[in-house]
Amino acid sequence: MRDPAPRPPIVGRNGVTNSNQEKADALSEYLDAQLYRLTTHQTRCTLRTWLRSSVWSRTDPWMNLNTWRLNKARQWLGILGPLLNRRSALSTRNGLTLYKQLLRPIINYACHAWGHLADTYMRRMQVFQSVCLRIILGVPWYVRNETLHRDLDMPTIKDHFRGLAQSFYSRLPGATNPLIKGLGKYVIDPGGCHRLPKALLG
């Protein structure tokens, strides 16, 4: 069987004749450069995302949890939209019952463990409660939030968290588990740089 005759080199537009080996080497170098550029770009994007998430979580470890709670509560407020709206025929008493039984427990779940956070988070949750009260009552914009809470005898979010924490720590001495009983056995340093869960009682 005869070997095929080698093909003549192809002459490009610029008149330069390149062999197949030279073309293969050039293609290999081009693909390596493209792959390196793509890999470097993906690595930079991944590194940037990781740095943002890691640094943000280190400086503000509770942000994701509280944001998730508020988003979950807003989602349920949207689900209850046919009942909780300014034109609803639902009575104020029933509207407050829906808020206390369905929406507020999403926010205050395990609040005795994280309710000592900065006032920024408290304000966000307080804004959500005030919005819910305005929707339930259908009051105009010029009515103050303090008036709503006073007329409805509704505690603020911080006062509500404080009451739950007091109830929790008051039941600790009667616990049978020694680990649970020792949760509140520490002294709060007023000048400390870190807040402790029991600081919510202060």
QUIMO-V209189 format. One record per run of one state. SS is the DSSP state (~ for helix, > for strand, _ for the rest). FROM is the first residue (numbers start at 0). TO is the last residue. If there is no record, write none. Layout:
SS/FROM/TO + SS/FROM/TO
//
This chain:
_/0/8 + >/9/10 + _/11/15 + >/16/17 + _/18/18 + ~/19/58 + _/59/61 + ~/62/81 + _/82/90 + ~/91/107 + _/108/109 + ~/110/113 + _/114/117 + ~/118/136 + _/137/143 + ~/144/151 + _/152/155 + ~/156/169 + _/170/170 + ~/171/173 + _/174/176 + ~/177/180 + _/181/195 + ~/196/200 + _/201/201
//
